[in-house]
Amino acid sequence: MSYGSYLDLDRLLSSQHPVSKPEHHDELLFIIQHQTSELWLKLILHELLEARRLFDQDNLGKALKCIARVKAIQRTMTEQWSVLGTLTPREYAQFRGFLGNSSGFQSYQYRGVEFLLGNKNRGMLRVFESDPEAHALLSTLLSEPTLYDSFLAVLARADYDIPADVLHRDTSEPWVFHKELVPVFQKIYESDDTPWGLYEACEDLVDVEDNFQAWRFRHLRTVQRTIGFKVGTGGSSGVDFLKRALDLTFFPELYAVRTEIGS
């Protein structure tokens, strides 16, 4: 066993295949940026799935350890946009045409993270019909409870008044705002008797969403500085599509409760 064989470096370091003709110097940066992002997304999925499993076992401490790791990965991924930001509009334009219809929109791991956090979209499965492995993963995540669903079940088992229709909702549907949860979270935030782990879990989920929004914003700004308002390579509306994504939320009640605390 050697360092290289353990990490399978021969395969890893030979997995960058520029398609530009002649090969453009900066295409390697573009490939490695996105490959690295996919590796981090793989680890985020790994940690979120474990956090959900631990929530289901009421093992709050270990679940929050997994979420802490996710938060650290998110910060790394956000800062990573600064590397791609060194790619100038002229440099990208010289090989962009060779990318065809490939697009980050087609990242099934990114979509899996969104599904696991509550932003489910059954229609997205069509995008991955030609990839059985990706389609199977997303189909599973579409039907299973989200991380938030599992946390709300933790609260219910701790005798917080989580409505039955929330606990037994159709988890294949995207999460929508439930105003009846706001008083539950208000009690958690305002009561001196709240177990610290439950309070910490609420704040950690807010951190995850804040980090996700920071990543989305840096993505938007990097795309804008590189291609302006051109249509995305996969046919999306580019910057406009990314702007709309900033309006998405995973845990709306944890933000809405801020207005009620102390009032």
ZIHU-V647117 format. One line per field, one symbol per residue. phi: phi as a letter, one per 20 degrees, with the letter a starting at -180 (. if undefined). psi: psi as a letter, one per 20 degrees, with the letter a starting at -180 (. if undefined). A space follows every 10 residues. Layout:
phi=???
psi=???
This chain:
phi=.cgfffelfg ffededcgdf cffegeffgf ffgfffgfff ffffggffff ffffgfelef fffffffffg fffgffffff ffffffefgf ffffcgffem efbfgefffg ffffffeoee bgfffffdfe cgffffffff ffeefegfgf fffgfffeme eegffffdff feeffcfdff egfffffffe efefggffff fgffffgffg fffffgfffg fffffecmdf fffenfemgf ffffffefce cfffeffgfe fne
psi=prghhgilhg ggijjonqiq orpphihggg ghghggghgh hghggghhhh ggghghjkmg ghghgghhgg hhgghghghh hhghiioqgg ghhiihhiic jqqihjohgg hgggghiimq ohhhhhhkhi nhggggghgg hghrqrgggh ghhgggijkq mpqhhghkro iiqqpqpohi hghghggghh piipphhggh gghhhggggg hghgggghgg hgggigjckq qqhjjrjchh ghghhiiqqg mhhihhhhhh pj.
